[in-house]
Amino acid sequence: MSARNIAFLLAFLASLIYGVSFTVAKDVMPLYIKPFGFIFIRVLGATALFWIAGLFIKKEKIVINDFLRIFLASIFGIALNMLAFFKGLSMTSPISASVIMVTSPIIVLSFATIFLNEKATKKKLSGIFIGMAGAALLIIYGQTFHIGDSEVLGNFLILINATSYALYLILIKNLSKKYHPLTFAKWLYLFGFILIIPFGLREFNEVNWSTIPQSALLSIAFITVFTTFLTYLFNLLAIRKLKPTTLSIFIYLQPVIASSYALIVGSDSLNLIKILATVLIFIGVFLVTRKPKEEPS
């Protein structure tokens, strides 16, 4: 398997984990742990895992100037990204949040065109909009909308989250090639955890661990190890071979995976609209991820 195909596989696995995580997180938040307290736990756990894993690779020295870029990446990829999403989600509906999130590949492409000189080809634009149409159709179908004052602010925070993640992908593109992913990630998460402390420490201290059932503890472990540690590692490995726009298109697979998981556990049913939406998403992903003919193998 080529390095590029391995990168695609890792990006797909990250989306697979994210898709399942929406259901898993419901077992924990907000019943047992408040949102910011949950962020504190997952970032603390992932930081520890990255630093432990870093002990098993050759030690690398980070160039002083790169620490600033890693710190900026931790702001946009860890702190602002997670805090804005969880706070926004608590103020708006999951449907509205999901619809706004599907604009992320467009934002990534815009930033990549400006900062990385990535070409916005017709095929890539077509893929993004076809995939976005499929994702929006899958998310919105059968749902009703009611937007109040708090939801407007919540939707704005979700948009900040999407923009923040796009900037993160742009910032890490070159750094991910310069350093081993574990070297980069351990500093990324250390800075991110420091930034999270003022927001999440109080809610973390409020957690009554004795009342949390084993199933919820397993969910916390899953979110920490798989949804945080592994997905960030997979994306860091994938972006070494893929363009930020290509990596971001895998966001469209998350509602498909979430729906598929719901079908497996019997909490959802299949119909023509969902099949059509899934087909559109896969067409969009295919168009964006297909390697241009002019690029060497």
Number of C-alpha atoms within 10 A of each C-alpha: 5 8 12 16 13 14 21 22 14 22 26 21 17 24 25 22 20 23 22 20 18 16 14 18 17 12 18 22 16 14 11 19 23 18 22 24 23 25 28 26 20 22 24 19 20 26 24 16 18 23 17 12 13 19 11 9 10 9 10 11 8 14 8 8 8 12 15 11 16 24 19 20 26 26 24 24 25 27 27 21 22 22 21 21 24 19 18 25 21 16 20 23 16 14 17 22 24 20 20 18 23 26 21 25 28 20 20 27 27 18 20 23 14 11 12 16 11 15 12 14 11 11 15 22 17 16 24 30 18 21 31 27 19 28 28 23 19 22 22 14 12 8 7 8 9 8 12 11 9 13 19 15 15 25 26 18 24 29 21 20 27 26 22 24 25 26 22 23 25 21 22 23 20 13 18 22 15 13 14 17 20 22 21 23 24 20 19 24 30 21 21 26 25 15 18 23 18 11 16 20 16 14 16 19 11 12 15 10 11 6 8 14 12 9 12 19 15 14 18 23 16 18 28 23 16 18 24 22 22 20 23 20 18 20 25 25 20 27 26 20 19 20 19 27 28 24 24 27 29 24 26 29 22 23 26 25 18 20 22 18 17 15 13 11 9 9 10 12 11 10 8 8 14 19 14 13 24 23 16 23 30 20 17 27 25 18 21 25 19 12 12 12 7 6 6 6 8
